Structures are given as C-alpha cells and as structure tokens.
C-alpha cells in the first residue's frame, strides 16, 4: 500500500513556487528517509496568488479584527482620517485595514501600506505584522523579503502571534534572511504555543524531519494533533500517516481512516483532497467493515477545537 504524504503546509508549498509537494512512503518506510523534490531553485519563483490568499485569510484572525465593527458613516470616516493624520495609532491601523480590504473605502493597496507604515513606525505590532505581509506579497509596494523580515521580526518580538509564525516561515525558507532551522523552530514554537494551527503544523514537520531539533515522531504527533483538532487539513493528513505507520503512536487504522476522512472532506485544494481520499481508501483495504464503520462514526462526531495545544 502506497501512502501520499503532505510535505508542507499550504503557504510553505506555495512559497516554494509549487502547486503541491508530496512525499511517498510505505508503511515500512521511515518518514526521514523519503526522497523530496528539490526546492533550491524553485524558491526564487514569484509568490503565487494561492499563497497571497492564504496569508491574507490568516491575517484576518489578528486580535484587531476579531471584533465586528459597524460600517462608518461619512462623518465617521472623516473623523477616522483626521485622527489617523493626527498620529492616533489605532486610527491608522483601522484606516490601513479598510484600504487593504476595501471596506468603506475603495480598495487601495498603496494607501493601506501608507497607514500600516505610519502605525508600524510608532511600534504597533499588528501594523508591523501587516506591513511585513505587504512586503512579503508585494501588495502596494515592491516585494522585498528583507523588509518583510524586518517588520515581522519587530512584531514577533512583541509577541504578535501571526508575525511569529511568518518569521518562522522566513527562517525556514531562507527568505530575507539566511536559512536557519533552529530559529524557524523557535518562532514556530512561540506561535504554536499560542494555538496557531499553521505554526503547529509546520513545527510537527520540523520534528519529523529533524530540522532544527532532534527527530522526534512523538513531538511531531503532538503538534500535528493540536493543529488537526483545529481542522488543519495538512496536519490531519499527516496524522493519518503516523497512525498508519505506527510512528509516534501505536498503529491504528481506525484513527488513520478518521483523520484521512476529515482531511478529504475539509480541504479546499482539490489535489490535496484527492490525496487524502486516496490514503483513506488505501487504508480501508486493510480494515474490516466494522472498523470502517467505527472510523466513519468518529469522523461524523468530530468537532474542531480552538487554540489547541
């Protein structure tokens, strides 16, 4: 039986300029021994729209965006701009976000950058993280990984969780900074401990590969489980592989089938969905009808958690 293994989370795959990176392993193979596609030259390619969308969606979960805001009246918009021009950080961030998303004003990336920059210069961590994203994706400003790194670092050091995850990715991929797996692990860990599923998924991969940390399948399972319980598709597929092979956990085809099934049903990417479904169907060939029914029941009853560790 051949299992397809999700090599990287969505933004790491896209950052490498690839639509999909996968590893192939059998139940007898070690994850660490799998041959991977080369990344060195691919990483110079432009960042695709898929990554930009994934990053923008990720930014929507920043604390500053968690509360619903009523639409601004004309007078309110004028007042907000006046306060922003007077140097009020919260107004600058809000105005930048409005231009960024086209909410209440015409969408304008350059204006978004202008106001994020103003607030970032005053030390606002959310604005620094958003400005880092604009530089990383080339929105409203020429793409510049070094500037992206600089602003992500400023925000991350203040504890801004999205920036910590992004900073880990930049160290991991060697974007704007020399590649450093230990630093990548450090920042993934910081974000993962605050419940960020993408960082948890990436941290699990670092433990599987032994990048920046000693190889440890149990730790990989721990972090993939934390991300999986939040509904992270890549982590769910990877957790299924670990249960299939008995790596970091006792071999359990029911659990493997359940996680593959969840990954297949929740994925937006068609290739990844097909890959998870293929793994599910492959493991089903080794299961009894009763075991399959139990796995399907578990998948139906599963509910996501928030901020799991």
MARROKE-832451 format. One line per field, with one value per residue (C-alpha): x, y, z; residue number from 1; residue in three letters. Coordinates in nm, 4 decimals, decimal comma, padded with zeros to 6 digits. Layout:
N
c1 [X / ...]
c2 [Y / ...]
c3 [Z / ...]
num [NUM / ...]
residuo [ala / ...]
//
This chain:
309
c1 [00,0000 / 00,1378 / 00,0526 / 00,0872 / 00,2344 / 00,1735 / 00,5218 / 00,4478 / 00,1528 / -00,0168 / 00,1843 / 00,5181 / 00,4302 / 00,3245 / 00,6330 / 00,8396 / 00,6501 / 00,4894 / 00,1212 / 00,1821 / 00,4776 / 00,4299 / 00,6339 / 00,5582 / 00,6181 / 00,5068 / 00,4091 / 00,7588 / 00,9485 / 01,0725 / 00,9482 / 01,3017 / 01,4238 / 01,1870 / 01,3351 / 01,1993 / 01,1677 / 01,4482 / 01,3450 / 01,6548 / 01,5805 / 01,2027 / 01,2116 / 01,3210 / 00,9902 / 00,7254 / 00,4845 / 00,1615 / -00,1860 / -00,2673 / -00,0137 / -00,1205 / -00,4809 / -00,3778 / -00,1722 / -00,4452 / -00,7013 / -00,4579 / -00,4246 / -00,7991 / -00,7620 / -00,5480 / -00,6814 / -00,7558 / -01,0004 / -01,1781 / -01,4474 / -01,7176 / -01,7099 / -02,0192 / -01,9944 / -01,8617 / -02,0782 / -01,9274 / -01,8727 / -01,7158 / -01,4767 / -01,3705 / -01,3179 / -01,1151 / -00,8885 / -00,8426 / -00,7407 / -00,5062 / -00,3454 / -00,3018 / -00,0998 / -00,3509 / -00,2170 / -00,5497 / -00,6999 / -00,4008 / -00,4301 / -00,8049 / -00,7694 / -00,4946 / -00,7131 / -01,0074 / -00,7973 / -00,6434 / -00,9791 / -01,1838 / -01,4193 / -01,5968 / -01,3416 / -01,2174 / -00,9605 / -00,6133 / -00,3001 / -00,0743 / -00,2933 / -00,3051 / 00,0750 / 00,0885 / -00,1237 / 00,0237 / 00,3657 / 00,2559 / 00,1321 / 00,4223 / 00,6696 / 00,5070 / 00,5670 / 00,2219 / 00,2759 / -00,0366 / 00,0547 / 00,4131 / 00,2883 / 00,0515 / 00,3257 / 00,5503 / 00,2802 / 00,2534 / 00,6293 / 00,6272 / 00,3482 / 00,4346 / 00,0966 / 00,1058 / 00,4835 / 00,7635 / 00,8155 / 01,1056 / 01,1701 / 01,4314 / 01,1835 / 00,9182 / 01,1568 / 01,2399 / 00,8775 / 00,7787 / 01,0683 / 00,9666 / 00,6126 / 00,7163 / 00,9416 / 00,6367 / 00,4523 / 00,2356 / 00,1440 / 00,0845 / 00,4226 / 00,5908 / 00,4529 / 00,5527 / 00,9010 / 00,9433 / 00,8491 / 01,1036 / 01,3821 / 01,2573 / 01,2552 / 01,5546 / 01,3548 / 01,5035 / 01,7404 / 01,9876 / 01,8072 / 01,8196 / 01,6123 / 01,6772 / 01,5409 / 01,2491 / 01,1672 / 01,1986 / 00,9380 / 00,7088 / 00,7145 / 00,6275 / 00,3251 / 00,2297 / 00,2144 / -00,0358 / -00,2557 / -00,1744 / -00,2587 / -00,0275 / 00,2686 / 00,1742 / 00,1602 / 00,4991 / 00,6515 / 00,5313 / 00,7095 / 01,0329 / 01,0216 / 00,9520 / 01,2431 / 01,4753 / 01,5222 / 01,6464 / 01,5503 / 01,6306 / 01,3956 / 01,1060 / 00,7936 / 00,6063 / 00,6542 / 00,5514 / 00,2325 / 00,1718 / 00,1812 / 00,0020 / -00,2725 / -00,3012 / -00,3374 / -00,5650 / -00,8046 / -00,8470 / -00,9327 / -00,5935 / -00,6093 / -00,2377 / -00,1903 / -00,4883 / -00,3422 / -00,0037 / -00,1528 / -00,3265 / 00,0114 / 00,1575 / -00,1295 / -00,0951 / 00,2737 / 00,2716 / 00,5217 / 00,4966 / 00,1714 / 00,0582 / -00,0558 / -00,4304 / -00,6131 / -00,9387 / -00,7716 / -00,5828 / -00,9034 / -01,0814 / -00,8098 / -00,7778 / -01,1546 / -01,1623 / -00,8769 / -01,0513 / -01,3813 / -01,2407 / -00,9780 / -01,0190 / -00,7362 / -00,8626 / -00,5258 / -00,4819 / -00,8396 / -00,7824 / -00,4581 / -00,6271 / -00,9124 / -00,6632 / -00,4909 / -00,8262 / -00,9319 / -00,5950 / -00,6104 / -00,9711 / -00,8483 / -00,6829 / -00,9840 / -01,2924 / -01,6372 / -01,6864 / -01,3632 / -01,4566 / -01,7983 / -01,6354 / -01,3908 / -01,6767 / -01,8726 / -01,5762 / -01,5372 / -01,9072 / -01,8975 / -01,5695 / -01,5861 / -01,2987 / -01,1414 / -00,9914 / -00,6315 / -00,5453 / -00,2002]
c2 [00,0000 / 00,3405 / 00,6485 / 01,0063 / 01,2298 / 01,6043 / 01,7523 / 02,1086 / 02,3222 / 02,5318 / 02,8503 / 02,6652 / 02,4750 / 02,7913 / 02,9780 / 02,7226 / 02,8087 / 02,4645 / 02,3761 / 02,0695 / 01,8979 / 01,5464 / 01,2566 / 00,8932 / 00,6383 / 00,2867 / 00,1520 / 00,0112 / 00,3299 / 00,5903 / 00,9420 / 01,0707 / 00,8540 / 00,9847 / 01,1481 / 01,5019 / 01,7312 / 01,9915 / 02,3364 / 02,5474 / 02,6892 / 02,6839 / 02,9216 / 03,2054 / 03,1993 / 03,4657 / 03,4008 / 03,2694 / 03,4051 / 03,0972 / 03,1922 / 03,5565 / 03,4488 / 03,2086 / 03,4757 / 03,7375 / 03,4991 / 03,4254 / 03,7949 / 03,8175 / 03,6367 / 03,9092 / 04,0371 / 04,3727 / 04,2037 / 03,9736 / 04,2221 / 04,3173 / 04,6859 / 04,8803 / 05,0456 / 05,4001 / 05,6972 / 05,9687 / 06,1778 / 05,8787 / 05,8173 / 06,1818 / 06,1686 / 05,8486 / 06,0039 / 06,3151 / 06,1048 / 05,8998 / 06,2137 / 06,3426 / 06,0296 / 05,8120 / 05,4589 / 05,2768 / 05,5027 / 05,4489 / 05,0714 / 05,0775 / 05,3026 / 05,0811 / 04,7759 / 04,9477 / 05,0316 / 04,6854 / 04,5070 / 04,7702 / 04,8168 / 05,1530 / 05,2946 / 05,1913 / 04,9135 / 05,0687 / 04,8720 / 05,1765 / 05,3627 / 05,0525 / 05,0408 / 05,4120 / 05,3784 / 05,0483 / 05,2113 / 05,5110 / 05,2904 / 05,0472 / 05,3332 / 05,4052 / 05,0479 / 04,8959 / 04,5203 / 04,4411 / 04,7107 / 04,5846 / 04,2338 / 04,3588 / 04,5701 / 04,2653 / 04,0811 / 04,3610 / 04,3449 / 03,9639 / 03,9530 / 04,2704 / 04,4304 / 04,8080 / 04,8052 / 04,6187 / 04,2725 / 04,2818 / 03,9833 / 04,1684 / 04,4421 / 04,1785 / 04,0041 / 04,3311 / 04,4118 / 04,0559 / 04,0451 / 04,3738 / 04,2444 / 03,8937 / 04,0256 / 04,1991 / 03,8665 / 03,9173 / 03,5586 / 03,5891 / 03,7583 / 03,4849 / 03,2197 / 03,4219 / 03,4849 / 03,1124 / 03,0526 / 03,3073 / 03,1403 / 02,8020 / 02,9024 / 03,1367 / 03,4377 / 03,7756 / 03,6040 / 03,3135 / 02,9825 / 02,8817 / 02,5844 / 02,6424 / 02,9953 / 02,8646 / 02,6167 / 02,8891 / 03,1091 / 02,8274 / 02,7109 / 03,0570 / 03,0787 / 02,7133 / 02,7513 / 03,0330 / 02,7969 / 02,8913 / 02,5870 / 02,6711 / 02,7060 / 02,3823 / 02,2012 / 02,3372 / 02,2562 / 01,8980 / 01,8734 / 02,0068 / 01,7262 / 01,4621 / 01,5806 / 01,6596 / 02,0165 / 02,2459 / 01,9854 / 01,6174 / 01,3956 / 01,3048 / 01,1382 / 01,1733 / 01,5508 / 01,5593 / 01,3746 / 01,6105 / 01,9204 / 01,7659 / 01,6543 / 02,0068 / 02,1510 / 01,8665 / 01,9287 / 02,2817 / 02,1445 / 02,1950 / 01,9726 / 01,9110 / 01,8173 / 01,5808 / 01,4025 / 01,3787 / 01,2495 / 00,9816 / 00,8758 / 00,8491 / 00,6266 / 00,4170 / 00,3559 / 00,3463 / 00,6310 / 00,8307 / 00,6496 / 00,2853 / 00,1738 / 00,2316 / 00,2012 / 00,3345 / 00,6576 / 00,6787 / 00,6388 / 00,9001 / 01,1644 / 01,0952 / 01,1223 / 01,4553 / 01,5871 / 01,4761 / 01,6375 / 01,9673 / 02,0536 / 02,3478 / 02,2294 / 01,9594 / 01,7819 / 01,7634 / 01,6443 / 01,3662 / 01,2697 / 01,2384 / 01,0394 / 00,8085 / 00,7433 / 00,6786 / 00,4325 / 00,2568 / 00,2008 / 00,0837 / -00,2173 / -00,3429 / -00,2838 / -00,4862 / -00,3416 / -00,2904 / -00,0940 / 00,1252 / 00,1926 / 00,2937 / 00,5270 / 00,6875 / 00,7345 / 00,9055 / 01,1355 / 01,2292 / 01,3068 / 01,5002 / 01,8721 / 02,1228 / 02,2852 / 02,6331 / 02,7119 / 02,3506 / 02,2508]
c3 [00,0000 / -00,1012 / 00,1020 / -00,0177 / 00,2478 / 00,2719 / 00,2702 / 00,3716 / 00,4760 / 00,2074 / 00,2452 / 00,2613 / -00,0552 / -00,2303 / -00,1098 / -00,2944 / -00,6117 / -00,6363 / -00,6594 / -00,4431 / -00,2782 / -00,1550 / -00,0315 / -00,0957 / 00,1741 / 00,2502 / 00,5879 / 00,6218 / 00,5325 / 00,7758 / 00,7131 / 00,7440 / 00,4581 / 00,1926 / -00,1183 / -00,1681 / -00,4665 / -00,4796 / -00,3556 / -00,4060 / -00,7491 / -00,7146 / -00,4207 / -00,6493 / -00,8379 / -00,7617 / -00,4800 / -00,6359 / -00,5724 / -00,3627 / -00,1011 / -00,1008 / -00,0417 / 00,2347 / 00,4057 / 00,3746 / 00,5224 / 00,8047 / 00,8809 / 00,9346 / 01,2662 / 01,4217 / 01,7534 / 01,5927 / 01,3553 / 01,5938 / 01,6873 / 01,4402 / 01,3545 / 01,2419 / 00,8991 / 00,9131 / 00,8212 / 00,6030 / 00,9134 / 01,0883 / 00,8009 / 00,8031 / 01,1785 / 01,1461 / 00,8822 / 01,0933 / 01,3914 / 01,1728 / 01,0327 / 01,3869 / 01,4664 / 01,6509 / 01,6091 / 01,6348 / 01,3671 / 01,1391 / 01,1733 / 01,1121 / 00,8090 / 00,6690 / 00,7146 / 00,5436 / 00,2380 / 00,2446 / 00,2375 / 00,0531 / 00,3469 / 00,3458 / 00,1005 / -00,2453 / -00,2118 / -00,2404 / -00,1533 / -00,1601 / 00,0879 / 00,3040 / 00,3075 / 00,3880 / 00,7005 / 00,8141 / 00,7827 / 00,9898 / 01,2728 / 01,2417 / 01,2794 / 01,6148 / 01,7277 / 01,6766 / 01,6472 / 01,4420 / 01,1898 / 01,1746 / 01,1006 / 00,8318 / 00,6774 / 00,6731 / 00,4816 / 00,2271 / 00,1644 / 00,1522 / -00,1070 / -00,2987 / -00,2312 / -00,2745 / -00,2631 / -00,4430 / -00,2978 / -00,0540 / 00,1720 / 00,3753 / 00,4635 / 00,5295 / 00,7657 / 00,9424 / 01,0173 / 01,1044 / 01,3499 / 01,5118 / 01,5615 / 01,6653 / 01,9391 / 02,0845 / 02,0929 / 01,7826 / 01,7005 / 01,3258 / 01,2862 / 01,4909 / 01,2569 / 00,9497 / 01,0896 / 01,1450 / 00,7838 / 00,6592 / 00,8575 / 00,7373 / 00,3702 / 00,3826 / 00,2644 / 00,3576 / 00,5994 / 00,5822 / 00,6278 / 00,9936 / 01,1062 / 01,4754 / 01,4527 / 01,2459 / 01,5215 / 01,7841 / 01,6190 / 01,5097 / 01,8714 / 02,0013 / 01,7713 / 01,8170 / 02,1937 / 02,1412 / 01,9422 / 01,5822 / 01,3697 / 01,0775 / 01,3130 / 01,4895 / 01,1557 / 01,0485 / 01,3859 / 01,3509 / 01,0194 / 01,1709 / 01,4288 / 01,1636 / 00,9507 / 01,2412 / 01,1186 / 01,3930 / 01,6535 / 01,7075 / 01,5095 / 01,7377 / 01,5998 / 01,9289 / 01,9264 / 01,5617 / 01,6506 / 01,9418 / 01,7234 / 01,4274 / 01,6640 / 01,8060 / 01,4550 / 01,3422 / 01,6275 / 01,4915 / 01,1465 / 00,9773 / 00,6685 / 00,6145 / 00,9791 / 00,9628 / 00,6610 / 00,8256 / 01,1492 / 00,9448 / 00,8042 / 01,1533 / 01,2690 / 00,9537 / 01,0102 / 01,3901 / 01,4124 / 01,7346 / 01,8136 / 01,8185 / 01,4737 / 01,4500 / 01,1175 / 01,2620 / 01,3715 / 01,0417 / 00,8410 / 01,0535 / 01,0046 / 00,6316 / 00,6007 / 00,7828 / 00,5695 / 00,2495 / 00,3438 / 00,4667 / 00,2041 / -00,0335 / -00,2589 / -00,4942 / -00,5273 / -00,1502 / -00,1089 / -00,3616 / -00,1906 / 00,1499 / -00,0048 / -00,1738 / 00,1581 / 00,3250 / 00,0564 / 00,0688 / 00,4428 / 00,4134 / 00,2161 / 00,5360 / 00,7585 / 00,8419 / 00,7655 / 01,1388 / 01,1674 / 00,8714 / 01,0233 / 01,3524 / 01,1759 / 00,9836 / 01,3050 / 01,4702 / 01,1717 / 01,1785 / 01,5500 / 01,5381 / 01,6145 / 01,5834 / 01,8862 / 01,9106 / 02,0046 / 02,0863 / 02,2116]
num [1 / 2 / 3 / 4 / 5 / 6 / 7 / 8 / 9 / 10 / 11 / 12 / 13 / 14 / 15 / 16 / 17 / 18 / 19 / 20 / 21 / 22 / 23 / 24 / 25 / 26 / 27 / 28 / 29 / 30 / 31 / 32 / 33 / 34 / 35 / 36 / 37 / 38 / 39 / 40 / 41 / 42 / 43 / 44 / 45 / 46 / 47 / 48 / 49 / 50 / 51 / 52 / 53 / 54 / 55 / 56 / 57 / 58 / 59 / 60 / 61 / 62 / 63 / 64 / 65 / 66 / 67 / 68 / 69 / 70 / 71 / 72 / 73 / 74 / 75 / 76 / 77 / 78 / 79 / 80 / 81 / 82 / 83 / 84 / 85 / 86 / 87 / 88 / 89 / 90 / 91 / 92 / 93 / 94 / 95 / 96 / 97 / 98 / 99 / 100 / 101 / 102 / 103 / 104 / 105 / 106 / 107 / 108 / 109 / 110 / 111 / 112 / 113 / 114 / 115 / 116 / 117 / 118 / 119 / 120 / 121 / 122 / 123 / 124 / 125 / 126 / 127 / 128 / 129 / 130 / 131 / 132 / 133 / 134 / 135 / 136 / 137 / 138 / 139 / 140 / 141 / 142 / 143 / 144 / 145 / 146 / 147 / 148 / 149 / 150 / 151 / 152 / 153 / 154 / 155 / 156 / 157 / 158 / 159 / 160 / 161 / 162 / 163 / 164 / 165 / 166 / 167 / 168 / 169 / 170 / 171 / 172 / 173 / 174 / 175 / 176 / 177 / 178 / 179 / 180 / 181 / 182 / 183 / 184 / 185 / 186 / 187 / 188 / 189 / 190 / 191 / 192 / 193 / 194 / 195 / 196 / 197 / 198 / 199 / 200 / 201 / 202 / 203 / 204 / 205 / 206 / 207 / 208 / 209 / 210 / 211 / 212 / 213 / 214 / 215 / 216 / 217 / 218 / 219 / 220 / 221 / 222 / 223 / 224 / 225 / 226 / 227 / 228 / 229 / 230 / 231 / 232 / 233 / 234 / 235 / 236 / 237 / 238 / 239 / 240 / 241 / 242 / 243 / 244 / 245 / 246 / 247 / 248 / 249 / 250 / 251 / 252 / 253 / 254 / 255 / 256 / 257 / 258 / 259 / 260 / 261 / 262 / 263 / 264 / 265 / 266 / 267 / 268 / 269 / 270 / 271 / 272 / 273 / 274 / 275 / 276 / 277 / 278 / 279 / 280 / 281 / 282 / 283 / 284 / 285 / 286 / 287 / 288 / 289 / 290 / 291 / 292 / 293 / 294 / 295 / 296 / 297 / 298 / 299 / 300 / 301 / 302 / 303 / 304 / 305 / 306 / 307 / 308 / 309]
residuo [unk / unk / unk / unk / unk / unk / unk / unk / unk / unk / unk / unk / unk / unk / unk / unk / unk / unk / unk / unk / unk / unk / unk / unk / unk / unk / unk / unk / unk / unk / unk / unk / unk / unk / unk / unk / unk / unk / unk / unk / unk / unk / unk / unk / unk / unk / unk / unk / unk / unk / unk / unk / unk / unk / unk / unk / unk / unk / unk / unk / unk / unk / unk / unk / unk / unk / unk / unk / unk / unk / unk / unk / unk / unk / unk / unk / unk / unk / unk / unk / unk / unk / unk / unk / unk / unk / unk / unk / unk / unk / unk / unk / unk / unk / unk / unk / unk / unk / unk / unk / unk / unk / unk / unk / unk / unk / unk / unk / unk / unk / unk / unk / unk / unk / unk / unk / unk / unk / unk / unk / unk / unk / unk / unk / unk / unk / unk / unk / unk / unk / unk / unk / unk / unk / unk / unk / unk / unk / unk / unk / unk / unk / unk / unk / unk / unk / unk / unk / unk / unk / unk / unk / unk / unk / unk / unk / unk / unk / unk / unk / unk / unk / unk / unk / unk / unk / unk / unk / unk / unk / unk / unk / unk / unk / unk / unk / unk / unk / unk / unk / unk / unk / unk / unk / unk / unk / unk / unk / unk / unk / unk / unk / unk / unk / unk / unk / unk / unk / unk / unk / unk / unk / unk / unk / unk / unk / unk / unk / unk / unk / unk / unk / unk / unk / unk / unk / unk / unk / unk / unk / unk / unk / unk / unk / unk / unk / unk / unk / unk / unk / unk / unk / unk / unk / unk / unk / unk / unk / unk / unk / unk / unk / unk / unk / unk / unk / unk / unk / unk / unk / unk / unk / unk / unk / unk / unk / unk / unk / unk / unk / unk / unk / unk / unk / unk / unk / unk / unk / unk / unk / unk / unk / unk / unk / unk / unk / unk / unk / unk / unk / unk / unk / unk / unk / unk / unk / unk / unk / unk / unk / unk / unk / unk / unk / unk / unk / unk / unk / unk / unk / unk / unk / unk / unk / unk / unk / unk / unk / unk]
//
